[in-house]
Amino acid sequence: MYGEIIIAINMLFNFAILSFADRMGTAQASWKRLLLASLVGAVPVTLFPDSWIALFIAFAFMVFCAFGVSFTAWGNKAFIVLIGALFAGGLLTVFTERFIFVTGPSMIFVSAILAYAALAVFKTKWLDVRLARKLSTYAAESMLTIWDKDVPVSVFVDTGNRCTEPLTGEAVHFVSFQAVKTIIPSELLEPLQAWDPKGVPQLSVFPKHYQQMARLIRLQTVQGNSWAVGFKFDRWTITEGCELPAGYLVLTKQDRRYPEGAQAILHVSALEFITNERGTSYVA
């Protein structure tokens, strides 16, 4: 029983670090794959806790299992996993030394929360540093696929857009209502046009078969707080061939302020994918 508990604890922290590395890359792995990789990394170090060889083998197999065998992808992810592990490990070492009055299961629970929170903050700061070395904004042409239809959309990446869907953490992009009006299903047009951003948000006003791909998005702007409905798109491809990761789009009627004549404002994270596809190099 003791061994199973140690494996579970190692899995918990492995999953936190792998999730951090996964979010920092351009292609996300499924949570099931990350969970399996966490188990693969936890077993050897539990069975051979004093072996450096077991540690290196566990690290290699864990990263391979989570992110595949491509050397380029593996190398980038392995570096991020290593940085995340050192950062979280050092922080937890300081924490446990200063707060030794917390023991047993409580210590494990508090440490896990601290690790997740610290890596989330670290990810945000890392993204800020990397984006500071690139263009502050970026414009491109794209092809949006949603509701089983395609529509060309001029996009503009704005570093000020950091809106995410609260449950999944996936990026939220803003699209001009007029730009996609021709492909909006007729059943959605009326509830979308009648949507009150200041009223009580209810997804029940939309047809049931569209509610599964819809999420309520809370917006905070200088004008105040409001509610919008976000729809999960099927695919979003930039002209250069870069495909954005899964996310949601919010339709806006006030698109006159969109810069550079754009029809959509992309999430800040899209800048990573677009510039990487065009071959922009940088040092994190």
Secondary structure, 3 states (H helix, E strand, C coil): CHHHHHHHHHHHHHHHHHHHHHHHCCCCCCHHHHHHHHHHHHHHHHHCCCCHHHHHHHHHHHHHHHHCCCHHHHHHHHHHHHHHHHHHHHHHHHHHHHCCCCCHHHHHHHHHHHHHHHHHHHHHHHHHHHHHCCCCEEEEEEEEEECCEEEEEEEEEECCCCCECCCCCCEEEEEEHHHHHHHCCHHHHHHHHCCCCCCCCCHHHCCHHHHCCEEEEEEEECCEEEEEEEEECCEEEECCCCECCCEEEEEECCCCCCHHHCCEEECCCHHHHHHHHCCCCCCC
